[in-house]
Amino acid sequence: MASNAPILSLLALCDELLLLIFSSLDIPELLSASRVCYRLRSIALDPILHAHRLQYASILLAYSLPQRPPLSSLLPPISTIYLSSTRFRARTLSRCFISIKLNRSLSRRPSASSLISSNILPEECCRQDSRTGQIVWGGGVAPGIIGMKRKIEKERLKDGLRAWIARRADAVEKRLHSGQEREKPSVRNLVQRFARRAGGKEREGRWGRGVLEKRKRSSDPTRTHVLGLKRFWEGVGRSGSVMT
């Protein structure tokens, strides 16, 4: 069933209630309400309403002004809320200097091709300009993707090296178990080998006339040599005694 209750509207209220409602509105809202009808316009322009609004504003200002922050706390370098004309011009001038310095630095920066040749910039991140033919930044693969790709390649290389080392270790272990692993040279043998190389001496052969003569010269006198010399001098002594 449809309700028979009357529909309440703003115009059904009395003027005192409308003045109380309008006292809490701002100026733009009062202007919009005054354009609805003549009654609301007359209420919006009532001097009692504006006197009440001025009284409320004076009370609000008397309460808020002592609580505002001091000017020293709003000035730089503590804060940048309040800027004087001198500070504003100084800030504008510093921005101009920064833009000039940035333009000069950008003009002296190295080209993309030199960075690619120095392995600083990935080649996949750059593209070749169709107009100038130069290599410029952008239009290629994202640097994050290239970094992930290189990381994956490094991990694959590490895995390959680990597998190779594991295979070599297995082969050495098999040789040790089968007895085919040769004995490692000692430090003395290594020192002698390097000493021969430093002196320019080559390994000599085991046979040959020169080798035998060299061995005879360098070897000490044997027992047969000593006995032969002893018999010779004994014979010389006997012959001398017979002659006398």
MOHUJO-V302620 format. One record per pair of residues at least 24 apart in sequence whose C-alpha atoms are under 10 Angstrom apart, sorted by sequence separation. I is the first residue (numbers start at 1). J is the second residue. D is the distance in whole Angstrom. If there is no record, write none. Layout:
# MOHUJO-V302620
I;J;D
I;J;D
This chain:
# MOHUJO-V302620
15;39;9
19;43;7
111;135;8
112;136;6
113;137;10
122;146;8
15;40;9
18;43;7
19;44;8
23;48;10
24;49;10
111;136;8
112;137;7
122;147;9
11;37;10
18;44;9
23;49;6
111;137;9
16;43;9
19;46;8
22;49;8
23;50;8
26;53;9
11;39;8
15;43;7
21;49;10
22;50;10
23;51;10
24;52;10
25;53;9
11;40;8
19;48;8
20;49;8
23;52;7
24;53;8
10;40;9
19;49;6
23;53;6
18;49;10
19;50;10
22;53;9
23;54;10
20;52;9
24;56;10
19;52;10
23;56;9
